[in-house]
Amino acid sequence: MLIDEDDDLTIARPVEHYVYFDTPTQRERYVKNLSLEGFEYKDDIDSEDFENGVALVKTHQLLPEVVDEVVETIYESLQKDYGHYEGWSTTLANDLLED
């Protein structure tokens, strides 16, 4: 969708990553561990399919290799805490420049 909007993927911006856990303890441990990797806690979230979710934010570019690296960091940590990665979202670079 970003490419369809002619977004400049080289512009770093805050990106939200969504993860879910079976227990609140797993979620809390994960947030603590990932903060060491430059992620910031944004909010607790729940969905119809999962409870104990969290939105984490990290500022980075959206070039495919950068996104792959960030998601790999998330996956590696999730294996230790038995979490589920739901995906990510962000805003268009042009929207950031207008603010």
N, C-alpha and C positions, 0 to 999 in steps of 0.2 A: 504494500500500500504506500509506503514511503517513496519508493521509486516511481510509482504511478503519479505521485504528487510532485515529482522532480525535487525531492528533498535532498539537501546536501548531507550525505551520510558521514562526511569528515568532521562536521561540527559536533563537538561533544555536548551532551545535554543530560539532564537527570533521566534515568531510565528506571521504572519500577519493575521489580521481579517478584512474582507471587509463588509462595511455597506453602504447603500444608503438611500437618503432622497428625499422628494418632493421639498424641497427648500434649497438654500444655507444657510439660517438662521438656519434651523433645523440642518444642518450638522455642522455648526460652534458651535452651542450650545452643541451638542453632543460631539464633540472633546474636548471642554473645560471641560465638566462634567466627561468624561471618563479619562481624564488625572489625575484626583484625585484618580482613581482606579489603577494607575500604567501603563496605556497605553500611548504610544507615537505616535504622528502624524508621518506618513511616507510620504503620498502622496495623492493628490486628484485623483480620478479615475472616469471613466464613462464606461458604457457598452451599448450594444444595447437596453437593457431593462430599464436601470435606468440611471439617471443623478445625479449629486450632491453626488457622492460616495467618500469614503475616505478609505484608508488603514491605520489601526492602528497596532502597534506592541507591544507585551508584551512578555517578556521572562518567559517561564514556561515549566514544564515537559509535556509530552504527554500521561501520564497515563489517562485512560478514566475518572476517577473521577476528575482529575485536569482539563481536557478539559471541562467536564460538568460544573464545577464550574465557569470557565472563561466565557464560552458561556452563562451561566445563568446570570452572571453580565451584559453581553452585552445586552441580551434580556430584562432584567429589565429596563435598561436605555433606550432602544429603544422604549419601550411602552410609555415613557414620551415624546419622540421626534418624534414618528410616523415614525420610520425608518424600513428598511428591512435588515436582516442579510443574506449575500450571502455565507459565509463560511470562511475557513481559509486555510493557506498553510504554509509550512516550508521546511527546508532542512533536509537531513538525518544527524544523529549525526556523522557518519563517515566522511561526507563531512566537518563538522565543525572541526573535529580533524586533518584533512589533511591540513587545512589552517594555 
